[in-house]
């Protein structure tokens, strides 16, 4: 029989993630009680302010020392950036071309948008830490990816979507600069005065971060429901989307794992490459999509990233434990580090 501690650890490994459950509840609420008319306008305005505050606080919490600590490992950073902004777009374009009739045009754009997104920050670092990887390198690479992605994601998506007759209005770039990047810069400049306060209230701010994302998801998906998303997208389409997203994640994990070994990276750098390269940021994705799209289109475009988000957490949490067991100096209790994932999923 399993000991109590072993049973508790087994249950904790497969427990539902709180943020994933919150996303599911938000989609259900939007389906049953979508906001309309004046309420939709109010929720849209609140969502815009919430996202601005999210990026402001992200900037306030960004540590310059942590970034500088990992800057020297250029080979690792190049590999992670190439995975995030080159490999993913290539795979996404190839998959959507191989199965041209599996998804609607808007869902195809959603898959391409997913592939153009930057890496996460919190969950990439948490997974790298659990897997006994290069945490300093993960901090630097994930942070740089998140910042660069604010500008590079719309450009990459514009190039890929052009193949399907899509286009990005140049005004979208200015909106991203004004609504996302500017609050981030202001928050970071004010870090000497509010950084300590943000650090002390990290758990409270994590709830605020998640609430901002849920508010945007509710507003966007409400518009999609009002315009008949469940009638336009049959169950077979959702199954096809889930399979494509799963293949995308599995392929990236396999390529980064094999590629890290071929490049001669040590265990610590292998772990950082696999997790920083495979993660895609919901925190960055939802706000950027909110700037580039509007109305019912937004609710459909973000479906792929909302499917990919819980999938990457579950699969990579399992992989992190496997990496930790194979680490040269793996003597820590991996199960004790599992709560880090729950604290990091807002990314």
Buried (B, 14 or more C-beta within 10 A) or exposed (E): EEEEEEEEBEEEBEEEBEBBEBBEEBBEBBBEEBBEEEEBEEBBEBBBEBBBBBBBBBBBBBEEEBBEBBBEBEEBBEBBBBBBBEBBBEBBBEBBEEBEEBBBEBBBBBBBBBBBBBBBBBBBBBBBBBBBBBBBBBBBBBBBBBBBBBBBBBEBBBBBBEEBEBEBEEEBBEBBBEBBBBBBBBBBEBBEEBBEEBEEBEEEBBEBBBBBBBBBBBBBBBBBBBBEBEEEBEEEBBEBBBEBBBBBBEBBBEBBBEBBEEBEBEBBBBBBBBBBBBBBBBBBBBBBBBBBBEEBBBBBBBBBBBBBBBBBBBBBBEBBBEBBEEBEEEEEEBBEBBEBBBBBBBB
